[in-house]
Amino acid sequence: MSSKRGPQMLHRMYHWDPAGALEATRRLERVQANVILPGHGPALHMPVSEALKTLRG
């Protein structure tokens, strides 16, 4: 379990193609939302565009 807070990808062991998983997030770029409800962890109160910038470094 990571101690990092905020947007993050699951550990690489959960993806057979980690680069492809990150690339798939591009589908979310046009979503206009300010609350993200992930499958695990607390709700994120930030624009999707900002969360994606964090994921991509």
C-alpha positions in Angstrom: 0.0 0.0 0.0 1.3 3.4 -0.9 1.5 6.3 1.5 1.2 8.7 -1.3 -2.0 10.8 -1.3 -3.9 12.0 -4.3 -4.2 10.7 -7.9 -2.0 7.7 -8.7 -2.0 4.6 -10.8 -2.3 1.1 -9.3 1.0 -0.7 -8.7 2.6 -2.0 -12.0 1.9 -5.6 -10.9 -1.8 -5.0 -11.6 -1.3 -4.0 -15.2 0.0 -6.3 -18.0 0.7 -3.1 -19.9 1.5 -0.2 -17.5 2.2 2.2 -20.3 -1.0 1.3 -22.1 -3.0 1.8 -18.8 -1.6 5.3 -18.4 -2.3 6.0 -22.1 -5.9 4.9 -21.6 -6.4 7.8 -19.2 -6.3 10.2 -22.2 -10.0 9.1 -22.8 -10.8 11.1 -19.7 -9.2 14.4 -20.8 -12.5 16.0 -22.0 -14.5 15.0 -18.9 -15.7 18.2 -17.1 -15.9 17.1 -13.4 -14.5 18.4 -10.2 -15.1 15.4 -8.0 -13.6 12.0 -8.8 -14.9 8.9 -7.1 -12.2 6.2 -7.5 -12.9 2.5 -6.8 -10.5 2.6 -3.9 -9.6 5.5 -1.6 -11.3 8.7 -0.7 -13.1 11.1 -3.2 -10.8 13.5 -4.9 -12.1 17.1 -5.1 -10.2 18.4 -8.1 -10.7 18.8 -11.8 -10.1 15.7 -13.8 -7.5 17.6 -15.9 -5.5 18.3 -12.8 -5.7 14.7 -11.7 -4.4 13.5 -15.1 -1.5 15.9 -14.9 -0.5 14.4 -11.6 -0.7 10.9 -13.0 1.5 11.7 -15.9 4.1 13.6 -14.0 
